[in-house]
Amino acid sequence: MASGERDGLQTYLDEAPGARSLPDWIGGLSRWGQLVLVRAALAIAGPCVERWRRGVPGDEGWQRHFASSTLPEEALVALRAWLERGAPPGDTGLASCTAALRDLIGNAEFFDDEAVGGCAGREQAVASGRAILMALEASQWTAERATEDIPDEAERKAIVRSGPVPELWEAVQACRHALPECSEATVRELIRGALR
């Protein structure tokens, strides 16, 4: 990132919290590109690892099949390494890690849907996994994949301009569901801390 772009990002991050709504502020990060959005999603996903690990202590099946899995944490380690290497989207190691995590979270969502009786703890654990998955999905985003079934040229351009903002926003929403104490101000601070 060039010095002027870095200064512009710093000014944006220093903006008063009330200047824009959180969705608008998140969307505005797209002007600094995919890597900034991935770093922001990683910052949101990080606190969710502990929530995933805690799982649902009263649910033996959940604890055995999901909470014991270290894949979410390993996926974030792989994502950090990918960012440090500066590898392009589609990196095979990160792609296979993302696919494995996608399967795990899909199975966790199915388990939650099929379980008898609602359980807030299980829903929060699923949401924590989803936040982690969305950080990896943001890293795998490509304009070609995102627009492959979109015939309208204006819509295609808008999608390309925004990059993986939908993945980041989904990570934010999942994190806030997983960690009810995570306020909008907390989300902004997590992202600011990661991007400074």
N, C-alpha and C positions, 0 to 999 in steps of 0.2 A: 504494500500500500504506500503510495507516494506521500510525502510530508504534508502537502496541502489536503489530501484526502483524510489523513490521520487527524489533522487539526480540525477539519470539518466534522469528523466523527466525534472528536472530543467535545466540541461545542454542542453538538446534538445531545451527547450523553449528559452534559451539564445543564441542559434545559430544565427549567422548573417543572416538577412533576404534574402540575395542573395545566400546563400549556397544551397538552394533547391527551386524549383518552388513551388508555393502555393499548387497545387494538390499533389505533392510529400511530402511536409511538412505535409499536412493534413493526407495523407495515413500513414505516419510514426508514427502518434499518436496512431495507432492501437496496437503497441507493449505494451502499458500501459492499454489496455483492454477497455471494453465497458463503464464503468463508466466515464473514462476520455473522451471518445468520446461523451457521453451524456452531460457531463459538457461543453464541447467545443460547442456542438450544442445549448445548452441553452444560452451560451454567445452570439452566433450569433443571436438567436431568440429574445433575450431581446429588442434590439433596434427596432425591427419590430413591437412591440405592438403599439407604438405611430403612426406609419404609418398606421396600420390597423384602429385605432381609428379615425384618420383624414378622412379616406375614400375618397370619391369623392364628395366634397361639391355640385357640380352642378348636381348630379345624385340622385334624390329623392329616387328612388327605391333601389339603392345601400345603401344609408344612412339608410333607414328604415329597410332593411333586413339584412345587413351585418355590416356596421360600428357601428351600435348600439349594436351588440352582444358583450358581455363581455367574451364569451367563450374562445377566444384565450388567454386573460390575465389570466383567471381562470385556464386554462390548464397549463400555465407556473408556476403558484402558486402550483398546484398539482404536477408538475414535481419536483420543488424544494423540496417540502415536501417528495416526494418519495426518492429523493437522500439523504436527511437528515436521513430518516428512514433506509436507506440501504436495502430497499425491493427488491426482485428479479424481473426480467422481468416477465410479466404476472400478476402483482398485479392487482386485479380486479377493484379497484377504478380508477387507472390510465388507465387501458385498456378501461373502459367504457368512460372515458374522451377523450381518443384518438379516439375512434370510433365516438363520437359526433363531435369532431373537424374535423375528416376526412369527415363526412357528410357535415358540414358547408362549408369547403373549396371546396369540390366537387361541391356544389351548387353555390358557388361564381364563380368558374371556368366556370361552365355552364352558369351562368348569363352573365359573361364577353363574352363568345363565342357567345351567342345569341343576345347580345346588338347590336343595329344599330350603325355603325361607330366605329372605333377604338378609344380607350381612354387610353392614357398613364397613367393617374392617376388610372384608374380602374385596369390596368395591374400591376401597382406597388402595389396596395392594395392587389390584389390576391397573388402576389409574397410574400408579407409580411406574409400573412396567411400560405402560403406554407412553409416558413422558420420555422414558429412556429410549424406547423404540423410535420415537419421532426425531430425536437428536440424530440417530443413525440414518433415518430416512432422509433427513435434510442433507446429509453428506452424500447420499446416493442420487440426489435430484439432478436431472439433466433437462435442458430445454426440450430436447427431442422426445424424451419419455413423457414429459408433462403436457406436451401439445399434440401427441401423435393422433388422438381421436378428435381433435378440435378443428372443424372446417373453417370457422370464422377467423379471418386474418387479424381483425382488431382484438379479438379475444386471445388469440395466440400471442400477439405482441404484449398484451397486458400480463399474461401468465409468465412470459419470459422476463419481463421487467421486474415482476415481484419476486421471482426466484422461489426458494422454499419457505416463503413467509407462511403459507398454510400449515406446513409441518411445525414451524416454530410456534405458531399460535396454538396448534393442537397440543404441543408440549406444555405450553403455559397453562392451558385449561386443565390438562390432565394433572399437572403438578399441583394446581390449586385444589383440585378434587382430592388428590392423594394426601395433601398436607393442608388441612383446613386453616391452619394458622398462617399460611402463606398469602399475605395480602398483595394488592397491586403494588404497593410501595416496596415490598420485599422482592417481587419479581423484577422491578426496575433496578433495585440495588444489586441483585444477583447478576443481571446482564451488564450493568455498568462496571461492576468489579471485574468481570471476565474480559471486557473490551477495552479497559483502560490500559 
